[in-house]
């Protein structure tokens, strides 16, 4: 009886490892399949935006997301723009 229990536990462990290996390979179960590259993300369009620092707190953010005051100083939020530079 104890050998049957050991056999069941070993069978479940092997099945679990086999399923984990298939998921790691990308759902393909064949032996000839090569694993997919991890960097299959699509390329983003355009060059990266220049980063600038908020003159109030120093947080860096893309220039396209910054708020500017009348003097042209960059801020990360409207509250910091109202508070002014430090």
DOBAPA-191628 format. One record per atom (N, C-alpha, C, O): x, y, z. Coordinates in steps of 0.1 Angstrom, whole numbers, plus 2048, in hexadecimal, padded with zeros to 3 digits. Layout:
residues N
XYZ
...
This chain:
residues 86
8087F4800
800800800
80980D800
8068167F9
81480D808
81C819809
82381B7FB
8268267F8
8268107F4
82D8127E7
8238187DD
82881F7D4
8178147DE
80D81A7D5
80C8297D7
80B8317CE
80C82D7E4
80C83C7E7
8188437E2
81784E7DD
82483D7E4
8308437DF
8308447D0
83484E7CA
82B83A7C9
82983A7BA
8208457B6
82384C7AC
8158477BD
80C8527B9
81285F7BB
8118687B2
8198617C6
82086E7C9
82B8717BE
82C87C7B9
8328677BA
83D8697B0
83686C7A2
83B87479B
82B86579F
824868793
81E876792
81F87C788
81987B79D
81488879E
81F89279C
81E89C795
82A8907A3
8368997A2
83B899793
83E8A478E
83C88E78D
84088E77F
837895776
83B89D76D
82A893778
82089A76F
8218A9772
8208B1768
8238AD77E
8248BC782
8308C277B
82F8CD775
83B8BB77B
8478C0775
8468C0766
84B8CA75F
83F8B7760
83D8B7751
8348C274D
8378C9743
82A8C5755
8218D1751
8298DE753
8288E774B
8318DF75D
8398EB75F
8438ED754
8458F8750
8498E274F
8528E3744
84B8E8737
8518F0730
8408E3735
8388E6729
8348F5729
8358FC71F
8308FA734
82D908736
839911734
83891C72E
84590C739
851914737
855915728
85A91F724
85390A721
85690A713
84C91270B
84F9166FF
841915710
83791D709
82B915705
8259196FB
82890A70C
81C903709
81F8F86FE
8168F16FB
82B8F76F9
82E8ED6EF
8348E16F5
83D8E26FD
82E8D56F3
8338CA6F9
83E8C16F2
8438B86F8
8408C56E5
84A8BD6DD
8588BF6E1
85B8C96E7
8608B56DF
86E8B66E3
8768BF6DA
8808C46DE
8728C06CD
87A8C76C3
8778D66C4
87E8DE6BD
86E8DB6CC
86A8E96CD
8758F06D5
8788EC6E0
8798FB6D0
8829046D8
87A90D6E1
86F9126DD
87F9116EC
87891B6F5
8789286EE
88292C6E7
86D9306F0
86C93D6EB
8759476F2
8789456FE
8799516EC
88195B6F3
8789636FC
86C9646FA
87E968707
87696F711
87397D70D
869983712
87A983703
8789906FF
8709916F2
8759966E8
86498B6F2
85B98B6E6
8529976E6
8489976DF
8559A26EE
84C9AD6EE
84D9B56E1
8589B76DC
8429BB6DD
8439C36D1
84A9D06D4
84A9D56DF
8519D56CA
8599E16CB
8509ED6CC
8469EE6C5
8539F76D4
84CA036D6
84FA0C6CB
85BA0C6C6
846A146C7
849A1E6BC
850A2A6C1
84DA306CB
859A2F6B9
860A3C6BC
86BA3B6C6
86CA316CD
873A456C6
87EA456D0
879A496DE
86EA4E6DF
881A466E8
87DA486F6
87CA576F8
884A5F6F2
873A5C701
871A6A704
87DA6E70E
881A66716
881A7A70C
88CA7F716
886A81724
87AA85725
88EA7D72E
889A7E73C
88EA8B741
899A9073F
885A9274A
889A9E751
885A9D75F
87CA94763
88AAA5768
888AA4776
87EAAF77A
880ABA775
875AAC783
86CAB6789
875ABF792
87DABB79A
873ACC790
87BAD6798
877AD77A6
87EADD7AF
86BAD17AA
867AD17B8
86CAC57C0
871AC77CB
86AAB97BA
86DAAD7C2
879AA57BB
87EA9C7C2
87CAA87AF
888AA07A9
884A937A2
88DA8D79D
877A907A1
873A8479B
875A8578C
872A90786
87BA7B785
87DA7B777
870A76770
86BA6C774
86CA7C765
861A7875E
863A7C74F
86CA8474C
85CA75746
85DA79738
859A87735
850A8C73C
860A8E72C
85DA9C729
84FA9E724
849AA8727
849A9471E
83CA95719
831A95724
826A9A721
835A90730
82BA8F73B
82DA9A745
825A9B74E
837AA3743
83AAAD74D
831AB974B
82CABC740
82FAC0756
827ACD755
832AD8757
83BAD775F
830AE374F
839AEE74F
832AFB754
827AFD751
83AB0275D
834B0F761
837B1A757
83DB1774C
834B2675A
836B32751
845B3474D
848B38743
84EB30757
85CB32755
862B2674D
86EB26749
85AB1C74A
85FB10743
865B0574B
86CAFC746
863B06758
869AFC761
860AF0762
854AF1762
865AE4761
85DAD7761
859AD376F
860AD4779
84CACE770
847AC877D
840ABB77A
83CAB976E
840AB3784
83AAA5782
82AAA5784
824A9C77F
825AAF78B
817AAF78E
812ABE78F
81AAC7790
805AC078F
7FFACD790
802AD379E
804ADF79F
802ACA7A8
804ACF7B6
812AD47B7
814ADE7BE
81CACE7B1
82AAD27B2
82CADF7A9
834AE87AD
824AE079F
825AEC796
81FAF879E
825B0379D
815AF67A6
80FB017AE
818B047BA
819B107BE
81FAFA7BF
828AFC7CB
835B037C6
83BB0B7CE
839B027BA
845B087B5
852B007B8
851AF67BF
85DB057B3
86AAFE7B5
86FAFF7C4
86BB087CB
877AF67C8
87DAF67D5
88AAFD7D5
891AFE7DF
